[in-house]
Amino acid sequence: MTLKSENLVDLIFNKLKTYKNKKIFLEKENLDKFILYLFKEN
């Protein structure tokens, strides 16, 4: 994973963890895998 994509994952992770309206159970590794899956080419 590149530094740029790692920073993006960190940013999304921090935003989701501080979201107050709903409880979100999230692990950074799972978010990593999900984002890599989204960017994966067919």
C-alpha positions in Angstrom: 0.0 0.0 0.0 1.4 3.4 -0.9 1.8 6.2 1.6 -1.0 8.2 -0.1 -3.5 5.4 0.2 -2.4 4.7 3.8 -3.1 8.3 4.7 -6.5 8.0 3.0 -7.3 5.0 5.1 -6.1 6.8 8.3 -8.3 9.8 7.5 -11.4 7.7 6.8 -10.8 5.6 9.9 -10.5 8.6 12.2 -13.6 10.3 10.7 -15.6 7.2 11.2 -14.4 6.6 14.7 -15.3 10.1 15.8 -18.8 9.9 14.3 -21.2 10.5 17.2 -24.7 9.8 15.8 -24.2 6.0 15.7 -21.8 3.5 17.2 -19.5 2.1 14.7 -17.5 -1.0 15.4 -14.5 -0.8 13.1 -11.1 -2.3 12.9 -8.5 -0.5 10.8 -7.3 -3.7 9.2 -10.8 -4.5 7.9 -11.1 -0.9 6.6 -7.7 -1.4 4.8 -8.9 -4.6 3.1 -12.2 -3.0 2.1 -10.6 0.0 0.5 -8.1 -2.1 -1.3 -11.0 -4.2 -2.6 -12.7 -1.0 -3.9 -9.6 0.1 -5.8 -8.8 -3.4 -7.1 -9.0 -3.6 -10.9 -11.1 -6.3 -12.5 
